[in-house]
Amino acid sequence: MNQISRPNNLDAYWMPYTANKAFKQAPRLLARAEGMHYYTTDDREILDGTAGLWCVNAGHGRREITEAIQKQAAVLDFAPSFQMGHPIAFQAAARLAEDLPAPLERVFWTNSGSESGDTALKIALAYQRARGQAQRVRLIGRERGYHGVGFGGMSVGGIGPNRKQFGALLPYVDHLPHTHNLAENAFTKGQPSWGAHLADALESLVALHGDTIAAVMVEPVAGSTGVLVPPTGYLERLRALCTKHDILLIFDEVITGFGRMGTNFGAERFGVVPDLMTLAKGLTNAAVPMGAVAATGTIFDTIVNNSPAGIELFHGYTYSGHPLAAAAAIATMDLHRAEDLPGRARAIEPYWQDSIHSLRSAPGVIDVRDCGLIAGIELEPRPGKPTERAMAVFQRCFDDGLLVRTTGDIVALSPPLIIERPHVDRIVQTLDTALRHAA
Ligand SMILES: Cc1ncc(COP(=O)(O)O)c(C=O)c1O
């Protein structure tokens, strides 16, 4: 493989969620990828412990996906989706609907998790209005939730640093407490037993806001704020309370979808089905950007049947159902089915879990948690220097050929679902060294 050269000028690109000044002084550049690995511009092999950004679930460079994209590009590069259609967008929706848990059956295409988040919130508001509940304008998120960077997702999300630069945000938003509690649940394998009662905070919000709540939005497993696993019974309770109070439940499955939980969707693993589900990332194996919102037939019918003739939902993106993305989605979902990637994730989960939890005795580790093929390792922050220890671990891992992700002082792992035991061993050994180095 030819080495891909490093660009001479790094100035023009304003990098997202990056310490631009520091990065450009010491760049980490990934040039190509295959299977479980990235390769840097100086051709160092980097084991991908994060499936890119929680998205390359089937592993890198999958021929079936690449060929589907190439073939589609040669047939139809783009077609408008407003008052027009093209076959593959319908085929991809029908294919996704085959895998969705009932009663989710309708698919609205977006281009990212952020767009999916804002789309789901808008659909929830439009649904309430269409069924004669226009007073239901309030949106409930959860502390430490991440639903992307649009104004809806950012407002309903519960991450301080993501909000503080941007003023007043959306009105009529409130939050449930998060479920993370080290005193009760540190070093739990899988779902913790303490914390289901935290869902009851929704009762207090209903007492406060009456019948003005349109929807509650949560991630089944919160990823971006450091892998917060739902306590046993928590999601069930939230579902029951939403049903009791006639509130829509939205699951943000942008990272828990497409096999990561050992099932197609987190909804199946936890046995709790929402009214709306947001998707992205693993949908196309990240080969082409694409997101989706899945809705129940009732939500679709209510909005469509209660609208006057003409456009029923004033929402959509130029690239909704883009032909290349639709081709990538079908190929990806077919690959998941042919190789039973959720089953593969399920099969390796016990080994993954035991291996990751062996790091509990490494220096600075104050919690290890996991669910499906996700793990979080929480570190004791260095006194007065939050995030510094985790960044040192991240850099040392990268220098030693492993990509991990950090959020605050938490190391998050979410490898491609094709991971095998020797990869797991390497992740643990490299992390162990890095943790000792950062002690
Ligand atoms: C749960 C969740 N929702 C939404 C998003 C936003 O997705 P995107 O970056 O594709 O807009 C992410 C991204 O990490 C996510 O983890």
The ligand as an SDF file (V2000), in Angstrom:
LIG
                    3D

 16 16  0  0  0  0  0  0  0  0999 V2000
  -26.2530    9.1680   21.2470 C   0  0  0  0  0  0  0  0  0  0  0  0
  -25.8270   10.1090   20.1790 C   0  0  0  0  0  0  0  0  0  0  0  0
  -26.7410   10.8830   19.5780 N   0  0  0  0  0  0  0  0  0  0  0  0
  -26.4070   11.7410   18.6110 C   0  0  0  0  0  0  0  0  0  0  0  0
  -25.1140   11.8600   18.1910 C   0  0  0  0  0  0  0  0  0  0  0  0
  -24.7690   12.8660   17.1310 C   0  0  0  0  0  0  0  0  0  0  0  0
  -24.4520   12.2460   15.9580 O   0  0  0  0  0  0  0  0  0  0  0  0
  -23.7010   13.0710   14.7900 P   0  0  0  0  0  0  0  0  0  0  0  0
  -22.3380   13.3820   15.2970 O   0  0  0  0  0  0  0  0  0  0  0  0
  -23.7320   12.0940   13.6440 O   0  0  0  0  0  0  0  0  0  0  0  0
  -24.5080   14.2730   14.5030 O   0  0  0  0  0  0  0  0  0  0  0  0
  -24.1340   11.0740   18.7670 C   0  0  0  0  0  0  0  0  0  0  0  0
  -22.7150   11.1900   18.3370 C   0  0  0  0  0  0  0  0  0  0  0  0
  -21.8150   10.6870   18.9570 O   0  0  0  0  0  0  0  0  0  0  0  0
  -24.4830   10.1780   19.7960 C   0  0  0  0  0  0  0  0  0  0  0  0
  -23.5720    9.4350   20.4310 O   0  0  0  0  0  0  0  0  0  0  0  0
  1  2  1  0
  2  3  1  0
  2 15  2  0
  3  4  2  0
  4  5  1  0
  5  6  1  0
  5 12  2  0
  6  7  1  0
  7  8  1  0
  8  9  2  0
  8 10  1  0
  8 11  1  0
 12 13  1  0
 12 15  1  0
 13 14  2  0
 15 16  1  0
M  END
$$$$
